């Protein structure tokens, strides 16, 4: 019922703005706006209404209050769960998980090449094995994949028991042990980007 929209004017000397809109019947009505906005990789709305912007083009992550009146930079956030309630940083040694509250609350530190996170799970590759664990560290599943220098192997949680997996040849939906549930055909076009519904049942491919 609500939308967060970031807009940047490409003209010389122009800036960016972030606006929140709420659906009112067939109309969209703005209820908060700020010009203290820098482009981000993604916009996440947390369960308590805060807005988290993940970093892009050298800008740090930013966390806004629900009315956009206050913001704080989060230099140790690289990506976030879809809800914006869980975040992660990537380091030379591995990765660090946080709960996003008024301040970042450490959950755990892990090793390997981080792929994605949700509020319940973390997905990372270690050598030729893809691991799925709870955010607290309990094992949920693992399976063999191509080495990272052959394929980055994007993998994202879908709901509570499936993953979106791209092995650079096929896109599959698999369970946490790597068993195929379904196969998807990549749409034609450049710059494919995927978005998922929170229940993991719908995927949007955004291509030029």
N, C-alpha and C positions, 0 to 999 in steps of 0.2 A: 504493500500500500504506500510505500515511500521510495524515493529515488535520490541518489547522490550523484551530481553531475559536475565534472570539472571542465571548464572551458578556458582556452587560451587564445588570445587574439594574436595572429601572426604578424600584424602590422608593427612597424617600428615604434618602439617606446611603449608598447602595450603590454599588459600583464595577464595574469590568470585569476580566475575566480572559482569558488566552490559554492554550489547552491544545493540546498535540500528542498525537495518538493514532495507534497503529499497528495494522494489521489482523493478527489472530492467528486464523486459521481463520474462524469465524463471529463472532468477538468483536472489539471495539475496545478496546484497552488504552491508557490514558494513560501517557506516559513522560516528559513534561515539562510544567510549568505555571508561570505567573507572574501575579501581580496587578498588575504594572507595565505595564498595557496600557491604551491609549486607543483609542476607536473609529477605524477607518480606512476608506477608500473600498474598499480591496481588500487581501487577504493573499496574498503571493507567497512561494513556497518556492524558494530558489536551488539550483543544482546541488550546492553543498557543504553544504546543510542549513540555511543561515541563513534567517531569516524577515524579509521586508521588508513593512512596513505603509505604504501610501501615504496621504497626508494627507486629513483630513476635518474639517469644522466648525472650522477654525482651528488644529487640532493639526498639528504637523510630522510628516513621515515618520519612521519608526523602524525601526532595523535590530537584530534580535536574533541572538545566537549560537545555534548549533543546539540547545543545551540550555536556552535561554531565560534563562540565568543573568546575562547582560550585555546591555545595550542602549545604543544611541547614537542621538541625534536627527540627522536629515539635512535641514536646513532648505532645501537647494537641490534637493529632489526633489519633483516634482508628480505624475508618473505613472511606471509601470514596465512593462517587458515582462512577458509571462506568467510567465517563469522567475524574474523578480526580479534577473537578472544585468545588466540594462541599465536606466538610468533617465534621466529628462529633467526639466528645469525650464523653465517658460515665463516670459519676460520681456517688457517693453514692446518691445524690439527684435526679439524672435524667440524662440529656444529654444536650450538647451544640452543636449548628450548626455553621459552619464557611464557608465563601467563601475562596477558596484557591487562593491567589494572591501572590505577592512578600512577603507579610506578611498575617497572618490569619485575616480575617475581620469577626467580630461577626455578625451573623444573628439573633439568638434567643437562649433562654434557655428553656428547656421543662422538664416535669416530666413524669414518667412512664418508662417502660422497652423498650429501643430502639431496633427495629428489623432491619431496613434498611433505606437507603436514596437514592434519586436520585437528580438531579439538580432542580427538580420541587416539589418533595414530600418527606415527612418523615412518616415512619410507626412505631408505637409504641403500646405496650400493657399496659393497665391500669386495674388491677384486671382481670375481665373476658371479657374485651372489647378490640378489636383491632381497633385502630384509624388510619385514613389516613388524613393528613393535608398537605397544601402547606408548603414550607419551611418558609413562612412568618407567618403561623399560621391559615390560613383559613381552615374551615372544608370541607373535601372532601367526607368523608364517615366513617362508623363504623359498627361493627357487633360483635356478641358474639362468644367467643372461649373458649377452655378449660382453666382452671386456670394454671398458669405458673408452679406450682409444679407438675402438671399432664403431661404437654407437653409444650415444649418451643415455639411451634407454629412458625416456621420460616416463614417469609412473606417478599416478595421482589416486588418492583414495576416492572411491565412489560409494557413498553410504557407509555402512559399518562392516562390510565383508567382501568388497570387490575393489579392483584396481583398474584404471585405464593404463594400458601399457603400449608403448610404441617402440618396437625394436628396429626401427629404420627401414623395415620392409613391410610389416603389417601392423595394424592397430587392432589390439584385442582387448576385450574385457576379461579379466582373469580373477580367480579367487586368490586368497593370500598364499596358497601353495603353488600358484602359477598355472593351475588348470584352466583351460579356456572355457569361458562361459558364452562368449559371442565374439564375432569379428566385424569390424567396421571398415568401410572403404573411405579412404581419405578424399575429401572433395578436391576438385581441381581448383587451381588458383595459388597465388603467392601469399606468403605471410600468414599461414594458418595459425589461428589462435583458438583455444577451446575454453569454454565456460561450462560449469556444471551446476545443476540444481542441488540443493542441500541434501535431498534424499538419494542423489546419485542415479536417478532414473531418466534424466534428460541431459543431453549434451548439445551445446551450440558450437558449431564450427564457424568462425568468422574469417573469411578469406577475401582478398582482393580479386 
